[in-house]
Amino acid sequence: MTDLSLHIATSDGPAEEAGLRDYWQLLKPRLMSLSVFTALVGLLVAPGGVHPFLGATSILWIAVGAGASAALNMWFDADIDRVMKRTRNRPIPSGRVAPSDALAFGLFLTVLSVTMLGLTANWVAAGWLFFTIFFYAVIYSMWLKRTTSWNTVIGGLAGAFPPLIGYAAVTGTTPVEAWLMVGLIFMWTPPHFWALALFVKLDYHAARIPMLTVTHGRDETRRQAWLWSLGLVAVSLVTAFTAIGGPLTLAVALVLNAVWLQRAWAMYRRTDAEAEADKHLAERRLFKWSLIYLFAHFAVFVAEAALPFGGW
């Protein structure tokens, strides 16, 4: 039986009575917060500005769109969520939400968010929001995640589009600055998740997800994380010399990248025995720094736009 047929055969069944908290959890609020933050940055750094009410409603619908893609992802991934320790208590595998209800919920939020963003902001932003939801729910969840070790690399695009959507909500355009913000998140995602995968490898084995750690081993995962880190640094530094960057961005990027490279190199040079001995300390340190890295990088874009001396 194929993965898809197995998914369909086990995808529905009786569920306990669901509460508002269960449907909130379907939206993956932690991941939604990242999308909201980067979309807000895209909106704030876009030239021309936007009325606060229209800006707030645009961010609201982008957030709803992010939640829609998360709900659709949880619906399709319910079968593998049941066998992974960190996901088995999610609303669907735990039996609190029926898969059919999660699917209907995700589709409803998709139509709502795309339509309302189009009416609130413009249809360019709405089009990119729809593409992002489709990419995450269909291209990543239904295809890439279960078939290739490139799932994290290509699928990372879905999480990279929010700043472009925020930028387009203001201007109706997607210039190079918007795409560089996309590129920054895109290059950041693989080493961020590979560092995580290095210390939760057994979960991915149990769920038969072809993460790089499973298909190519830990040594290759560390090597790829190092190579992608070099690309991340390049994109990071380029953003400092565009309309969304400036001297402050360059200074912050140099510090952020120096620490990143040090931690990525430390992770790359270690052996499995060393990692097991210290409970994957280097991997955990890079993963934690990656969260600080992305937040600080996008925060400095806003600072450049807000401060009188910001920009070149």
matplotlib code that plots the C-alpha trace (Angstrom):
import matplotlib.pyplot as plt

x = [0.0, 1.4, 1.8, -1.1, -3.4, -2.4, -3.2, -6.6, -7.4, -6.7, -7.6, -11.0, -12.8, -14.8, -13.4, -14.0, -15.8, -13.4, -13.0, -11.8, -8.4, -8.1, -9.0, -6.5, -3.8, -4.7, -3.4, 0.1, 0.3, 4.0, 4.7, 1.9, 3.7, 6.8, 4.8, 3.0, 6.3, 8.0, 4.9, 4.7, 8.3, 7.6, 4.7, 6.6, 9.7, 7.6, 7.9, 4.9, 3.4, -0.2, -3.1, -2.7, -6.2, -5.6, -2.1, -3.5, -6.3, -3.8, -1.6, -4.7, -5.7, -2.1, -2.1, -5.4, -3.8, -0.9, -3.3, -5.2, -2.1, -1.2, -4.7, -4.5, -1.0, -2.2, -5.2, -2.9, -0.2, -2.4, -1.1, 2.5, 1.7, 0.4, 3.8, 6.0, 6.4, 6.3, 3.1, 1.0, -0.9, -2.0, -5.8, -6.3, -4.1, -5.3, -8.9, -10.1, -10.8, -12.1, -9.9, -12.9, -13.5, -9.9, -10.0, -13.2, -11.8, -8.6, -10.4, -12.8, -9.9, -8.1, -11.1, -11.7, -8.1, -7.4, -10.6, -10.4, -6.8, -7.7, -10.5, -8.5, -5.1, -4.9, -5.1, -1.3, -0.8, -3.9, -2.5, 0.8, -1.1, -3.0, 0.2, 1.8, -1.1, -1.1, 2.6, 2.7, -0.4, 0.0, 3.6, 5.3, 2.8, 1.4, 4.4, 7.9, 7.7, 7.2, 9.2, 12.5, 15.2, 14.9, 11.6, 13.1, 14.9, 12.2, 9.4, 11.1, 9.8, 6.3, 7.6, 9.7, 6.9, 5.1, 7.4, 6.9, 3.1, 3.3, 5.4, 2.9, 0.0, 1.4, 2.8, 1.1, 4.6, 7.4, 10.8, 14.2, 14.1, 11.0, 12.6, 15.8, 13.7, 12.3, 15.8, 17.0, 14.3, 14.8, 18.5, 18.0, 15.4, 17.5, 20.3, 17.7, 15.7, 18.7, 20.1, 16.8, 16.6, 20.0, 18.7, 15.2, 16.3, 14.5, 11.1, 11.7, 12.8, 9.6, 7.4, 9.4, 10.0, 13.0, 14.8, 18.5, 19.5, 17.6, 18.6, 22.2, 23.3, 24.4, 27.8, 26.2, 23.6, 26.3, 28.1, 25.0, 24.2, 27.6, 27.3, 23.9, 25.2, 27.7, 24.9, 22.9, 25.7, 26.0, 22.3, 22.4, 25.2, 23.6, 20.4, 22.5, 23.2, 19.6, 16.8, 15.7, 19.3, 21.9, 24.9, 23.0, 21.9, 25.5, 26.8, 24.1, 24.5, 28.3, 27.7, 24.9, 26.8, 30.0, 28.2, 26.3, 29.4, 31.2, 28.4, 27.8, 31.5, 31.5, 28.6, 30.2, 33.5, 32.2, 31.7, 28.6, 30.4, 31.1, 27.5, 26.1, 28.5, 27.4, 23.7, 24.0, 25.1, 26.5, 23.3, 21.1, 23.2, 22.9, 19.2, 18.7, 20.9, 18.9, 15.8, 17.6, 19.3, 16.1, 14.3, 17.2, 17.8, 14.2, 14.0, 16.9, 15.1, 12.3, 14.9, 16.5, 13.1, 12.1, 15.2, 16.1, 19.7, 18.6, 19.5, 22.4]
y = [0.0, 3.4, 6.2, 8.1, 5.1, 4.4, 8.0, 7.8, 4.5, 5.8, 9.5, 9.6, 8.2, 9.2, 12.1, 13.4, 16.7, 19.4, 22.8, 26.2, 25.4, 22.3, 24.4, 27.0, 24.3, 23.3, 26.7, 26.0, 29.3, 29.2, 28.9, 31.4, 33.9, 33.7, 34.3, 37.2, 38.8, 38.5, 39.6, 42.6, 43.5, 43.3, 45.6, 48.1, 48.4, 48.8, 52.3, 54.6, 53.2, 52.1, 53.2, 51.5, 49.9, 48.5, 47.3, 45.6, 43.9, 42.8, 41.1, 39.5, 37.8, 36.8, 35.2, 33.4, 32.2, 30.8, 29.0, 27.6, 26.0, 24.6, 23.1, 21.5, 20.1, 18.6, 17.0, 15.3, 14.4, 12.9, 9.4, 10.2, 12.5, 9.5, 7.8, 10.8, 11.6, 15.4, 15.3, 12.5, 14.7, 17.1, 17.5, 15.0, 12.0, 12.4, 12.1, 15.5, 16.8, 14.6, 14.8, 15.8, 18.7, 19.8, 19.7, 21.7, 24.2, 24.6, 25.1, 27.6, 29.7, 29.5, 31.0, 33.6, 34.8, 35.0, 36.8, 39.2, 40.1, 40.8, 43.1, 44.7, 45.2, 44.1, 40.9, 40.7, 40.1, 37.8, 35.8, 35.2, 34.2, 31.6, 30.3, 30.1, 28.1, 25.8, 25.3, 24.3, 22.2, 20.4, 20.7, 20.3, 18.3, 15.9, 15.5, 16.6, 15.7, 12.0, 11.5, 13.3, 14.5, 17.9, 18.3, 20.9, 22.8, 23.2, 23.2, 26.0, 28.4, 28.2, 29.8, 32.3, 34.1, 36.1, 39.2, 39.3, 39.2, 41.9, 44.1, 43.4, 44.4, 47.9, 48.4, 45.8, 44.9, 42.4, 44.1, 42.7, 43.8, 41.7, 38.7, 39.1, 38.8, 35.6, 34.4, 35.1, 32.9, 30.3, 30.0, 30.0, 27.2, 24.1, 24.5, 25.6, 22.4, 20.1, 21.2, 20.2, 16.9, 15.9, 15.6, 14.3, 11.7, 8.8, 10.5, 10.9, 7.3, 6.1, 8.2, 7.1, 10.7, 11.0, 13.8, 14.2, 12.7, 9.5, 9.2, 10.4, 10.3, 12.8, 13.6, 14.6, 16.6, 18.5, 19.2, 20.4, 22.6, 24.2, 24.8, 26.4, 28.5, 30.0, 30.9, 32.3, 34.7, 35.9, 36.7, 38.3, 40.7, 41.6, 42.8, 45.3, 47.1, 47.4, 49.8, 47.8, 47.8, 50.2, 50.6, 49.3, 46.2, 45.6, 45.9, 43.6, 41.1, 40.9, 40.0, 37.6, 35.8, 35.6, 33.7, 31.6, 30.5, 29.6, 27.4, 25.9, 25.1, 23.5, 21.3, 20.4, 19.3, 17.0, 13.3, 11.2, 10.0, 13.5, 14.5, 11.6, 12.3, 15.8, 15.2, 17.2, 20.4, 22.0, 21.1, 22.6, 25.7, 26.3, 25.7, 28.2, 30.8, 30.4, 31.7, 34.7, 35.2, 35.5, 37.7, 40.1, 40.3, 41.2, 43.6, 45.6, 46.0, 47.8, 49.8, 51.0, 52.2, 53.9, 55.6, 59.0, 57.9, 54.5, 53.4, 54.5]
z = [0.0, -1.0, 1.5, -0.1, 0.0, 3.6, 4.4, 2.8, 4.4, 7.9, 7.5, 9.1, 12.1, 15.2, 17.2, 20.7, 21.0, 19.9, 21.6, 20.5, 21.8, 19.5, 16.4, 17.5, 17.7, 14.1, 13.1, 14.4, 16.3, 16.8, 13.1, 12.4, 14.6, 12.5, 9.3, 10.9, 12.1, 8.7, 6.8, 9.2, 8.4, 4.7, 5.1, 7.3, 5.0, 1.8, 0.4, 0.6, 3.8, 4.4, 6.6, 10.0, 9.8, 6.3, 7.4, 10.5, 8.5, 5.8, 8.5, 10.0, 6.7, 6.1, 9.5, 8.7, 5.5, 7.4, 9.7, 6.8, 5.3, 8.8, 9.2, 5.7, 6.6, 9.8, 8.0, 5.5, 7.9, 10.6, 9.8, 10.4, 13.3, 15.2, 15.2, 16.1, 19.8, 19.4, 17.2, 18.5, 20.8, 18.1, 17.7, 14.9, 15.9, 19.5, 18.3, 19.4, 15.9, 13.0, 9.9, 7.7, 10.1, 9.9, 6.0, 5.9, 8.4, 6.4, 3.1, 4.6, 6.0, 2.6, 0.8, 3.5, 3.8, 0.1, -0.7, 2.2, 1.5, -2.1, -1.0, 1.8, 0.1, -3.6, -5.7, -6.2, -2.5, -2.4, -5.3, -3.6, -0.4, -2.3, -4.0, -0.5, 0.9, -2.1, -2.0, 1.6, 1.6, -1.7, -3.1, 0.3, 2.5, -0.2, -2.4, -1.2, 2.5, 1.9, -1.3, -1.2, 1.1, -0.7, 1.2, 3.6, 0.9, -1.7, 0.9, 2.8, 0.1, 1.7, 4.9, 3.0, 1.2, 4.0, 3.8, 0.1, 0.7, 3.2, 0.9, -2.0, 0.3, 0.4, -3.1, -5.3, -6.5, -5.7, -6.3, -5.6, -2.0, -1.4, -3.0, -1.0, 2.2, 0.7, -0.2, 3.4, 4.9, 2.1, 2.8, 6.6, 6.6, 5.6, 8.2, 10.8, 10.3, 9.7, 13.1, 14.6, 12.7, 14.0, 17.5, 16.7, 14.0, 15.6, 15.1, 11.4, 11.1, 12.8, 10.5, 7.4, 6.4, 4.1, 5.9, 5.0, 8.3, 7.3, 3.7, 3.7, 7.3, 9.9, 8.4, 5.1, 6.9, 8.8, 5.6, 3.8, 6.7, 6.5, 2.7, 3.1, 5.9, 3.5, 1.1, 3.9, 4.8, 1.2, 1.0, 4.4, 3.4, 0.1, 1.8, 3.7, 0.4, -0.8, -0.2, 2.9, 4.4, 5.5, 7.8, 10.8, 8.9, 7.8, 11.3, 12.8, 9.9, 10.5, 14.1, 13.4, 10.7, 12.7, 15.4, 12.9, 11.0, 14.3, 15.4, 12.0, 11.7, 15.2, 14.2, 10.9, 12.3, 15.0, 14.9, 15.8, 18.9, 20.0, 19.4, 21.3, 24.2, 24.8, 23.8, 20.5, 22.2, 19.0, 17.0, 19.7, 19.9, 16.2, 16.3, 19.1, 17.4, 14.2, 15.9, 17.3, 13.9, 11.9, 14.4, 14.7, 10.9, 10.2, 13.2, 11.9, 8.5, 10.4, 12.4, 9.2, 7.9, 11.1, 12.3, 10.8, 10.1, 8.7, 5.2, 3.1]

ax = plt.figure().add_subplot(projection="3d")
ax.plot(x, y, z, "-o")
ax.set_aspect("equal")
plt.show()
